[in-house]
């Protein structure tokens, strides 16, 4: 069976959500819409569709926490907003897990996730995390939205994503892992690891 995966979304991390939304609005010309809170991660988000089934998630510590926790604590330490992670979409997470294991990686999950929208609607998904490597977030997590309508459809329409690429000093090794996971992402050799999202009228980078 052919493994079918695609770029799902880019995570644009910020130390506070309002600041991250202002940054994206200034650079892309459209304001992301408030999404909701991830209770187990200590984060909140705002979303903007980039067309083609892809969206941008502005992610920051959830407001009103008495003590930062989880991924929210990491985001609070960012000096400036930047792309910090990315996700690939797959409807067959078991097949992705099998491919990862065959490549010597260590899949974990699927892990259920959920959040409520501002209107109170419950969104649910499943995530597969990929370990057994030292590339950090340059190897994405995989997500299956199941019956939930994809956020690229329900979020405000922003400028289109033209190209997403990665620069890394171990480009050949990382590209090999992408190939094993059926990820069609360009990887270039460079001294500093970096994500680059070329969007109509702007470029977002990170970390």
Backbone as JSON, one array per atom type, in Angstrom:
{
  "sequence": "XXXXXXXXXXXXXXXXXXXXXXXXXXXXXXXXXXXXXXXXXXXXXXXXXXXXXXXXXXXXXXXXXXXXXXXXXXXXXXXXXXXXXXXXXXXXXXXXXXXXXXXXXXXXXXXXXXXXXXXXXXXXXXXXXXXXXXXXXXXXXXXXXXXXXXXXXXXXXXXXXXXXXXXXXXXXXXXXXXXXXXXXXXXXXXXXXXXXXXXXXXXXXXX",
  "N": [[0.85, -1.2, 0.0], [0.52, 2.2, -0.85], [2.0, 4.84, 0.88], [0.33, 7.67, 1.96], [0.79, 10.95, 2.47], [0.72, 14.43, 3.44], [1.61, 17.91, 3.59], [0.31, 19.47, 6.42], [-0.02, 21.58, 8.44], [1.67, 24.59, 9.55], [3.4, 25.52, 12.45], [3.47, 28.47, 14.07], [5.18, 29.81, 16.43], [4.83, 31.84, 19.39], [5.62, 34.1, 22.09], [3.42, 35.28, 23.29], [-0.07, 35.19, 22.57], [-1.57, 37.35, 21.43], [0.49, 38.99, 20.5], [1.68, 37.29, 18.62], [-0.41, 37.03, 16.77], [-0.64, 39.68, 15.91], [1.85, 39.96, 14.65], [1.69, 38.11, 12.49], [-0.53, 39.18, 11.15], [0.47, 41.69, 10.37], [2.46, 40.9, 8.6], [1.28, 39.2, 6.72], [-1.12, 40.33, 6.05], [-3.68, 39.55, 6.71], [-5.79, 38.77, 9.42], [-5.33, 36.12, 11.66], [-7.84, 33.86, 12.91], [-9.22, 33.49, 16.18], [-8.7, 30.4, 17.76], [-8.75, 28.28, 19.96], [-8.23, 26.7, 23.17], [-5.68, 24.42, 24.15], [-6.0, 22.23, 26.52], [-4.29, 20.27, 27.74], [-1.78, 20.95, 26.88], [-1.22, 23.5, 27.62], [-1.52, 25.66, 25.92], [-2.73, 28.1, 23.51], [-4.42, 28.98, 20.44], [-4.47, 30.57, 17.16], [-5.8, 30.72, 13.88], [-5.05, 30.55, 10.34], [-5.9, 30.11, 7.03], [-3.84, 28.83, 4.43], [-4.39, 28.04, 1.93], [-4.8, 25.29, -0.43], [-5.27, 23.13, 1.29], [-3.69, 23.56, 3.51], [-2.73, 25.14, 6.58], [-1.88, 27.93, 8.75], [-0.86, 27.89, 12.05], [-0.94, 29.93, 14.7], [0.64, 29.77, 17.68], [0.72, 29.89, 21.2], [1.47, 30.44, 24.73], [-1.34, 29.63, 26.76], [-3.54, 32.18, 27.78], [-3.96, 33.55, 31.11], [-2.95, 31.56, 32.77], [-1.8, 30.41, 35.89], [0.55, 29.15, 36.31], [2.97, 28.42, 33.98], [2.97, 25.65, 31.71], [3.89, 22.53, 30.1], [4.1, 22.61, 26.52], [3.52, 25.24, 26.36], [5.21, 26.52, 28.16], [7.69, 26.36, 26.87], [7.19, 27.93, 24.61], [6.83, 30.41, 25.77], [9.4, 31.19, 26.25], [10.45, 32.07, 23.85], [12.24, 34.45, 21.93], [11.44, 35.91, 19.7], [8.57, 35.7, 17.52], [8.24, 32.77, 15.48], [8.5, 30.09, 13.03], [8.14, 27.06, 14.54], [7.59, 24.39, 14.45], [6.09, 21.66, 12.58], [3.44, 19.94, 10.85], [2.36, 16.89, 9.36], [-0.21, 15.53, 7.33], [-2.06, 12.53, 7.56], [-4.17, 9.86, 6.76], [-3.93, 7.25, 7.48], [-2.52, 6.37, 10.11], [-1.36, 4.12, 11.18], [0.0, 2.98, 9.05], [1.93, 4.94, 8.62], [3.33, 4.7, 11.03], [4.37, 2.13, 10.72], [6.08, 2.53, 8.53], [7.85, 4.33, 9.67], [9.01, 2.77, 11.7], [10.28, 0.82, 10.12], [12.25, 2.4, 9.06], [13.94, 2.7, 11.13], [13.12, 4.44, 13.06], [11.21, 5.64, 15.93], [8.02, 5.38, 16.47], [5.31, 6.95, 18.26], [2.21, 6.61, 19.71], [-1.06, 6.36, 18.13], [-1.91, 9.55, 19.61], [-4.62, 11.0, 21.24], [-6.12, 14.21, 20.6], [-7.65, 17.39, 21.36], [-9.72, 20.35, 21.2], [-11.78, 23.13, 22.13], [-13.66, 25.31, 20.13], [-14.08, 28.91, 19.85], [-16.78, 29.15, 19.65], [-17.66, 27.02, 21.04], [-17.62, 24.52, 19.88], [-16.47, 21.18, 19.74], [-13.42, 20.05, 18.64], [-11.66, 17.29, 17.36], [-8.82, 15.11, 17.06], [-6.16, 12.85, 16.01], [-2.77, 12.18, 16.84], [0.45, 11.19, 15.67], [3.54, 10.73, 16.97], [7.0, 11.05, 16.19], [9.87, 9.55, 17.15], [13.27, 8.62, 18.07], [15.35, 9.86, 16.75], [17.6, 12.67, 16.2], [16.79, 15.08, 15.19], [14.95, 16.84, 16.14], [12.22, 19.1, 15.84], [12.37, 19.12, 13.12], [11.72, 16.76, 11.99], [8.48, 15.99, 11.38], [5.35, 15.82, 13.3], [2.58, 13.61, 12.81], [-0.8, 13.9, 11.75], [-4.21, 12.99, 12.03], [-7.32, 13.97, 11.12], [-9.76, 12.74, 11.17], [-13.23, 12.74, 11.51], [-13.47, 15.44, 11.86], [-13.85, 18.67, 10.51], [-11.47, 20.05, 8.32], [-9.13, 22.5, 9.45], [-8.11, 24.26, 7.49], [-10.23, 24.77, 5.91], [-12.15, 25.95, 7.51], [-10.95, 28.21, 8.57], [-10.01, 31.75, 8.33], [-9.29, 32.97, 5.03], [-6.07, 33.38, 3.95], [-3.09, 34.68, 2.32], [-1.66, 32.53, -0.21], [0.3, 29.61, 0.43], [3.33, 29.19, -1.13], [5.67, 27.69, -1.18], [7.34, 25.38, 0.87], [10.21, 24.74, 2.65], [13.27, 23.21, 3.87], [16.3, 23.86, 5.55], [19.35, 22.35, 6.44], [22.27, 21.22, 8.22], [22.77, 18.5, 8.0], [21.66, 17.55, 5.58], [21.35, 15.45, 3.67], [20.91, 13.15, 5.22], [18.58, 13.87, 6.62], [16.85, 14.26, 4.47], [16.69, 11.64, 3.57], [15.22, 10.46, 5.64], [12.82, 11.84, 5.32], [12.08, 10.83, 2.83], [11.61, 8.14, 3.49], [9.33, 8.43, 4.96], [7.55, 9.33, 3.15], [7.45, 12.06, 2.68], [7.28, 14.87, 0.81], [9.3, 17.1, 0.75], [11.47, 19.76, 0.21], [14.93, 19.71, 0.93], [17.73, 21.52, 1.8], [21.29, 21.94, 1.93], [22.87, 23.51, 4.65], [24.44, 25.65, 7.08], [22.98, 26.43, 9.31], [20.15, 25.11, 10.87], [16.9, 25.49, 9.51], [13.52, 26.46, 8.91], [11.68, 27.45, 6.04], [9.04, 29.26, 4.84], [7.56, 30.21, 2.01], [5.33, 32.54, 1.22], [2.65, 34.12, -0.48], [3.7, 37.29, -0.97], [5.23, 37.4, 1.36], [7.74, 36.03, 3.63], [8.1, 33.52, 5.98], [10.09, 32.33, 8.64], [12.06, 30.08, 10.67], [13.53, 27.9, 13.18]],
  "CA": [[0.0, 0.0, 0.0], [1.27, 3.45, -0.94], [1.81, 5.75, 2.01], [-0.16, 8.96, 1.49], [0.9, 12.02, 3.46], [0.79, 15.77, 2.85], [1.79, 18.99, 4.56], [-0.96, 19.81, 7.05], [0.05, 22.96, 8.93], [2.9, 25.14, 10.12], [3.18, 26.09, 13.77], [4.18, 29.73, 14.23], [5.19, 30.0, 17.87], [5.0, 33.2, 19.9], [5.56, 34.13, 23.56], [2.04, 35.59, 23.69], [-0.93, 34.98, 21.41], [-1.89, 38.62, 20.78], [1.67, 39.43, 19.77], [1.84, 36.42, 17.45], [-1.45, 37.39, 15.8], [-0.26, 40.98, 15.32], [2.98, 39.73, 13.76], [1.19, 37.47, 11.27], [-1.41, 40.14, 10.46], [1.31, 42.7, 9.75], [3.28, 40.35, 7.53], [0.49, 38.52, 5.7], [-2.22, 41.19, 5.66], [-4.96, 38.99, 7.15], [-5.71, 38.39, 10.83], [-5.78, 34.77, 12.03], [-9.01, 33.82, 13.8], [-9.02, 32.77, 17.44], [-9.05, 28.99, 17.68], [-9.18, 27.79, 21.25], [-7.19, 26.33, 24.14], [-5.32, 23.02, 24.3], [-5.86, 22.14, 27.98], [-3.18, 19.44, 28.2], [-0.51, 21.51, 26.41], [-1.01, 24.83, 28.16], [-1.39, 26.58, 24.79], [-3.91, 28.59, 22.8], [-4.0, 29.22, 19.06], [-5.27, 31.32, 16.19], [-5.57, 29.99, 12.63], [-5.2, 31.23, 9.07], [-5.74, 29.18, 5.9], [-2.86, 29.2, 3.42], [-4.8, 27.43, 0.68], [-4.27, 23.98, -0.77], [-5.36, 22.18, 2.4], [-2.64, 23.87, 4.51], [-3.02, 26.34, 7.37], [-0.88, 28.44, 9.69], [-1.35, 27.92, 13.43], [-0.22, 30.77, 15.66], [0.56, 29.02, 18.93], [1.34, 30.63, 22.3], [0.94, 30.02, 26.03], [-2.72, 30.01, 27.0], [-3.62, 33.29, 28.74], [-4.63, 33.31, 32.38], [-2.37, 30.47, 33.55], [-1.05, 30.81, 37.07], [1.88, 28.57, 36.15], [3.13, 27.9, 32.63], [3.25, 24.22, 31.69], [3.94, 21.88, 28.81], [4.67, 23.33, 25.4], [3.34, 26.66, 26.63], [6.4, 27.02, 28.85], [8.72, 26.53, 25.85], [6.85, 29.07, 23.76], [7.01, 31.64, 26.53], [10.82, 31.53, 26.22], [10.86, 32.55, 22.54], [12.57, 35.87, 21.86], [10.61, 36.47, 18.64], [7.73, 34.7, 16.87], [8.92, 32.05, 14.4], [8.05, 28.73, 12.8], [8.82, 26.2, 15.52], [7.23, 22.98, 14.26], [5.18, 21.47, 11.46], [2.69, 18.69, 10.91], [1.96, 16.25, 8.12], [-1.51, 14.9, 7.44], [-2.15, 11.16, 7.07], [-5.39, 9.19, 7.22], [-3.56, 5.92, 7.97], [-1.37, 6.55, 11.01], [-0.7, 2.83, 11.37], [0.94, 2.81, 7.95], [3.04, 5.85, 8.9], [4.09, 4.09, 12.12], [5.11, 0.99, 10.15], [7.16, 3.07, 7.72], [8.83, 4.91, 10.59], [9.71, 1.65, 12.33], [11.14, 0.23, 9.11], [13.36, 3.33, 8.85], [14.72, 2.78, 12.36], [12.59, 5.47, 13.94], [10.39, 5.13, 17.02], [6.73, 6.08, 16.52], [4.59, 6.94, 19.54], [0.81, 6.99, 19.53], [-1.62, 7.71, 18.07], [-2.31, 10.25, 20.82], [-5.78, 11.84, 20.95], [-6.06, 15.62, 20.94], [-8.92, 18.08, 21.17], [-9.89, 21.7, 21.74], [-13.07, 23.72, 21.83], [-13.59, 26.58, 19.44], [-14.7, 30.03, 20.55], [-18.23, 28.93, 19.64], [-17.97, 25.88, 21.88], [-17.57, 23.26, 19.14], [-15.35, 20.31, 20.09], [-12.64, 19.5, 17.53], [-10.86, 16.16, 17.82], [-7.87, 14.56, 16.1], [-5.18, 11.93, 16.56], [-1.41, 12.53, 16.42], [1.51, 10.2, 15.77], [4.82, 11.39, 17.21], [8.1, 10.27, 15.65], [11.11, 9.66, 17.91], [14.38, 7.8, 17.6], [16.24, 10.67, 15.92], [18.03, 13.89, 16.89], [16.47, 16.22, 14.33], [13.96, 17.69, 16.79], [10.98, 19.35, 15.12], [12.55, 19.03, 11.67], [10.89, 15.61, 11.63], [7.17, 16.45, 11.86], [4.38, 14.87, 13.81], [1.54, 13.3, 11.83], [-2.12, 14.14, 12.31], [-5.4, 12.49, 11.34], [-8.44, 14.75, 11.61], [-10.96, 11.93, 11.28], [-14.49, 13.35, 11.06], [-13.42, 16.89, 12.09], [-13.6, 19.46, 9.3], [-10.09, 20.53, 8.36], [-9.03, 23.94, 9.75], [-7.85, 25.07, 6.3], [-11.54, 25.08, 5.34], [-12.94, 26.77, 8.44], [-10.19, 29.39, 8.99], [-10.0, 32.84, 7.35], [-8.39, 32.75, 3.9], [-4.94, 34.29, 3.84], [-2.33, 34.46, 1.09], [-1.36, 31.11, -0.42], [1.66, 29.09, 0.62], [3.92, 28.86, -2.42], [6.73, 26.7, -1.05], [7.87, 25.14, 2.21], [11.46, 24.01, 2.51], [14.08, 23.06, 5.08], [17.76, 23.91, 5.45], [19.93, 21.62, 7.57], [23.65, 20.79, 7.96], [22.76, 17.06, 7.65], [20.55, 17.55, 4.63], [21.17, 14.15, 3.02], [20.32, 12.23, 6.19], [17.21, 14.29, 6.87], [16.1, 13.99, 3.26], [16.43, 10.21, 3.56], [14.11, 10.19, 6.56], [11.61, 12.34, 4.67], [11.71, 9.88, 1.8], [11.06, 6.94, 4.13], [8.0, 8.78, 5.48], [6.78, 9.82, 2.0], [7.33, 13.51, 2.8], [7.84, 15.53, -0.37], [9.76, 18.4, 1.24], [12.82, 20.08, -0.25], [15.92, 19.9, 1.99], [18.97, 22.08, 1.28], [22.42, 21.94, 2.86], [23.17, 24.82, 5.2], [25.06, 25.56, 8.4], [21.99, 26.67, 10.36], [18.84, 24.5, 10.6], [15.89, 26.53, 9.35], [12.33, 26.3, 8.09], [11.35, 28.62, 5.23], [7.73, 29.21, 4.2], [7.37, 31.29, 1.05], [3.9, 32.81, 1.12], [2.43, 35.28, -1.36], [3.98, 38.59, -0.37], [6.0, 37.35, 2.61], [8.49, 34.82, 3.96], [8.21, 33.22, 7.4], [11.18, 31.39, 8.88], [12.26, 29.65, 12.05], [13.31, 28.57, 14.47]],
  "C": [[0.88, 1.25, 0.0], [0.95, 4.34, 0.24], [1.44, 7.12, 1.48], [-0.1, 9.98, 2.62], [0.99, 13.35, 2.72], [1.06, 16.78, 3.96], [0.43, 19.41, 5.1], [-0.96, 21.25, 7.56], [1.42, 23.29, 9.47], [2.57, 25.78, 11.45], [4.09, 27.3, 13.94], [4.11, 30.09, 15.71], [5.44, 31.44, 18.27], [4.93, 33.17, 21.42], [4.22, 34.57, 24.1], [1.18, 35.61, 22.44], [-1.25, 36.29, 20.69], [-0.72, 39.13, 19.95], [1.9, 38.61, 18.52], [0.83, 36.75, 16.37], [-1.11, 38.72, 15.13], [0.87, 40.81, 14.32], [2.52, 39.14, 12.43], [0.32, 38.43, 10.47], [-0.59, 41.19, 9.73], [2.05, 42.16, 8.54], [2.47, 39.72, 6.41], [-0.75, 39.29, 5.29], [-3.6, 40.69, 6.03], [-4.79, 38.52, 8.59], [-6.15, 36.94, 11.01], [-6.95, 34.84, 13.0], [-8.69, 33.02, 15.04], [-9.51, 31.33, 17.3], [-9.62, 28.49, 19.0], [-7.97, 27.41, 22.09], [-6.96, 24.83, 24.1], [-5.06, 22.78, 25.79], [-4.63, 21.35, 28.44], [-1.82, 20.01, 27.82], [-0.22, 22.88, 27.0], [-0.87, 25.88, 27.09], [-2.75, 27.01, 24.28], [-3.46, 28.95, 21.39], [-4.95, 30.16, 18.33], [-4.85, 30.8, 14.82], [-5.83, 30.86, 11.4], [-4.96, 30.23, 7.96], [-4.71, 29.73, 4.92], [-3.17, 28.57, 2.07], [-4.23, 26.04, 0.49], [-4.32, 22.97, 0.35], [-4.33, 22.38, 3.48], [-3.07, 25.11, 5.3], [-1.86, 26.7, 8.27], [-1.52, 28.48, 11.07], [-0.43, 28.81, 14.26], [-0.44, 30.16, 17.03], [1.34, 29.75, 20.02], [0.83, 30.07, 23.63], [-0.5, 30.48, 26.2], [-2.77, 31.14, 28.02], [-4.3, 32.85, 30.03], [-4.08, 32.17, 33.2], [-1.62, 31.02, 34.76], [0.37, 30.27, 37.03], [1.98, 27.96, 34.76], [3.5, 26.43, 32.68], [3.33, 23.73, 30.25], [4.62, 22.71, 27.75], [4.53, 24.83, 25.59], [4.55, 27.29, 27.3], [7.54, 27.27, 27.85], [8.44, 27.76, 24.99], [7.06, 30.4, 24.47], [8.47, 32.11, 26.51], [11.31, 32.03, 24.87], [11.17, 34.04, 22.58], [11.7, 36.58, 20.83], [9.74, 35.37, 18.06], [8.44, 34.06, 15.68], [8.25, 30.71, 14.18], [8.83, 27.81, 13.72], [8.57, 24.72, 15.29], [6.36, 22.88, 13.02], [4.54, 20.1, 11.56], [2.38, 18.2, 9.5], [0.63, 15.53, 8.35], [-1.46, 13.49, 6.84], [-3.42, 10.52, 7.62], [-5.11, 7.81, 7.78], [-2.31, 6.05, 8.84], [-0.65, 5.25, 11.28], [0.33, 2.58, 10.28], [2.15, 3.73, 8.13], [3.94, 5.25, 9.99], [4.93, 2.93, 11.6], [6.29, 1.47, 9.33], [8.26, 3.66, 8.6], [9.65, 3.83, 11.25], [10.69, 1.01, 11.36], [12.38, 1.09, 8.84], [14.24, 3.48, 10.09], [14.29, 3.86, 13.31], [11.67, 4.84, 14.98], [9.08, 5.92, 17.07], [6.07, 5.94, 17.88], [3.17, 7.43, 19.32], [0.08, 5.96, 18.69], [-2.09, 8.24, 19.44], [-3.52, 11.12, 20.49], [-5.55, 13.29, 21.36], [-7.42, 16.27, 20.71], [-8.8, 19.52, 21.66], [-11.29, 22.15, 21.39], [-12.87, 25.06, 21.15], [-14.22, 27.67, 20.29], [-16.21, 29.87, 20.64], [-18.64, 27.71, 20.45], [-17.95, 24.54, 21.18], [-16.32, 22.47, 19.52], [-14.7, 19.77, 18.83], [-11.75, 18.4, 18.08], [-9.97, 15.65, 16.69], [-7.0, 13.53, 16.79], [-3.81, 12.29, 16.0], [-0.49, 11.32, 16.6], [2.82, 10.96, 15.89], [5.94, 10.47, 16.75], [9.38, 10.56, 16.44], [12.21, 8.81, 17.3], [15.32, 8.53, 16.67], [16.64, 11.91, 16.72], [17.82, 15.14, 16.03], [15.42, 17.15, 14.94], [12.71, 17.85, 15.94], [11.16, 19.37, 13.61], [11.97, 17.73, 11.12], [9.5, 15.91, 12.21], [6.43, 15.4, 12.67], [3.3, 14.71, 12.75], [0.18, 13.41, 12.5], [-3.2, 13.57, 11.41], [-6.6, 13.2, 11.94], [-9.74, 13.96, 11.71], [-12.17, 12.65, 10.71], [-14.5, 14.87, 11.24], [-13.12, 17.62, 10.78], [-12.23, 20.12, 9.4], [-10.03, 22.04, 8.58], [-8.72, 24.82, 8.54], [-9.15, 25.48, 5.61], [-12.29, 26.09, 6.21], [-12.24, 28.06, 8.87], [-10.27, 30.49, 7.93], [-8.98, 32.56, 6.25], [-7.31, 33.81, 3.86], [-4.25, 34.09, 2.5], [-1.9, 33.0, 1.0], [0.1, 30.79, -0.11], [2.18, 28.65, -0.75], [4.94, 27.73, -2.31], [7.14, 26.6, 0.41], [9.11, 24.28, 2.06], [12.24, 24.04, 3.82], [15.55, 23.2, 4.71], [18.34, 23.21, 6.66], [21.36, 21.19, 7.24], [23.77, 19.3, 7.63], [21.62, 16.8, 6.68], [20.3, 16.16, 4.04], [20.5, 13.15, 3.97], [18.85, 12.58, 6.45], [16.32, 14.01, 5.66], [15.77, 12.5, 3.13], [15.28, 9.82, 4.47], [12.79, 10.67, 5.96], [11.14, 11.35, 3.61], [11.07, 8.63, 2.38], [9.64, 7.17, 4.64], [7.11, 9.39, 4.41], [6.53, 11.33, 2.07], [8.04, 14.18, 1.62], [8.21, 16.97, -0.01], [11.2, 18.61, 0.79], [13.74, 20.33, 0.95], [17.22, 20.38, 1.35], [20.04, 22.04, 2.36], [22.68, 23.36, 3.34], [23.66, 24.7, 6.62], [24.04, 25.67, 9.53], [20.66, 26.01, 10.01], [17.75, 25.57, 10.55], [14.72, 26.03, 8.5], [12.15, 27.58, 7.28], [10.0, 28.4, 4.55], [7.59, 30.44, 3.31], [5.88, 31.43, 0.8], [3.72, 34.03, 0.25], [2.67, 36.57, -0.58], [4.83, 38.58, 0.88], [6.77, 36.03, 2.73], [8.51, 34.67, 5.48], [9.29, 32.17, 7.58], [11.19, 30.98, 10.36], [13.12, 28.39, 12.04], [14.3, 29.67, 14.73]]
}
